[in-house]
């Protein structure tokens, strides 16, 4: 049994067609570790099998990067699900439920899943129950020392709220923000006055904005589906968070007197130090990357920067911090909590996330500097270093 040194075919790849609407859904299990794979379920118009395949491979990397010998949480394999449907469509919930019913054998045995783009965990849990599932993560239960205690611990953690936002939502944004802060520290750039623009104020973008603003950075532009709102003196992040809807759309009535409304794409060219795409995949392309003025692009969303754009950005000195590291905190927090490395406590969760993300960002940037390569290439190298041990100790099936 050996770990791959280059991309290979996934363990399982399938496409499902909804008999009632003709909508399609996809499932890709990239790898199994200990017989299980982990990865969220997204819903968006235009979701493709190719997209889900790339996301599943990214999940394998995220799991591998958080491997810590001696911890209770032992990483799983990577997987991803995707449904080609607008989550605002009146038929969306029915499609979701039928998809989960069709995928029930895989979820029961191999695939642990949860919320991703276009879906909330509450909605996934509701649809999973209607589809006859015990839980969307039930495949991992046989690996737990005390299933009952673990499930209660995770339920308690999901019930924790900090200043009106659930801990489950804040975990990922805490990780993204810590990635930004670690990069600034390594560069010697002070937090105060560092300017940030974000695409998206949903689960990931909203929490990231809160943590960065509270660290002293200035959020000067945020985009949602309706457009970009900007204020050179800084937006009132907490007011925007209070006024957003379930899909991350901002209430324009909550804007301060200095804020202006701009076209949706204006976030990309904002005069900032840090750019955080936190909404959709493939939004930074070879065609539009020249608009970026930031020094760092921090991938809070999955696969927001296409490879051609990343190469062009690197050539002009823009550093892209890759999604497989930056947004890995959400997935890791789930498992740290379920397996018992941390409890259902916000302060404990944030401390663990910050420590893990800061160490991981440090290793990645040090490897990139030593190898003379990009952070993404360095992340791949770190994964390649760790896979053989995981494969030898826990089983690795492809």
Secondary structure as GFF3:
##gff-version 3
##sequence-region A 1 398
A	DSSP	beta_strand	12	17	.	.	.	ID=ss1
A	DSSP	beta_strand	24	29	.	.	.	ID=ss2
A	DSSP	beta_strand	32	33	.	.	.	ID=ss3
A	DSSP	beta_strand	37	38	.	.	.	ID=ss4
A	DSSP	beta_strand	41	44	.	.	.	ID=ss5
A	DSSP	alpha_helix	49	65	.	.	.	ID=ss6
A	DSSP	beta_strand	77	84	.	.	.	ID=ss7
A	DSSP	alpha_helix	92	102	.	.	.	ID=ss8
A	DSSP	alpha_helix	104	109	.	.	.	ID=ss9
A	DSSP	beta_strand	111	112	.	.	.	ID=ss10
A	DSSP	alpha_helix	121	130	.	.	.	ID=ss11
A	DSSP	three_ten_helix	138	143	.	.	.	ID=ss12
A	DSSP	alpha_helix	147	158	.	.	.	ID=ss13
A	DSSP	beta_strand	161	162	.	.	.	ID=ss14
A	DSSP	beta_strand	165	166	.	.	.	ID=ss15
A	DSSP	alpha_helix	167	187	.	.	.	ID=ss16
A	DSSP	beta_strand	195	199	.	.	.	ID=ss17
A	DSSP	alpha_helix	203	214	.	.	.	ID=ss18
A	DSSP	beta_strand	218	224	.	.	.	ID=ss19
A	DSSP	beta_strand	227	230	.	.	.	ID=ss20
A	DSSP	alpha_helix	237	243	.	.	.	ID=ss21
A	DSSP	three_ten_helix	252	254	.	.	.	ID=ss22
A	DSSP	beta_strand	260	262	.	.	.	ID=ss23
A	DSSP	three_ten_helix	264	269	.	.	.	ID=ss24
A	DSSP	beta_strand	274	277	.	.	.	ID=ss25
A	DSSP	three_ten_helix	289	291	.	.	.	ID=ss26
A	DSSP	beta_strand	296	298	.	.	.	ID=ss27
A	DSSP	alpha_helix	307	315	.	.	.	ID=ss28
A	DSSP	beta_strand	319	321	.	.	.	ID=ss29
A	DSSP	alpha_helix	323	326	.	.	.	ID=ss30
A	DSSP	alpha_helix	329	339	.	.	.	ID=ss31
A	DSSP	alpha_helix	346	371	.	.	.	ID=ss32
A	DSSP	alpha_helix	375	394	.	.	.	ID=ss33
A	DSSP	beta_strand	396	397	.	.	.	ID=ss34
###
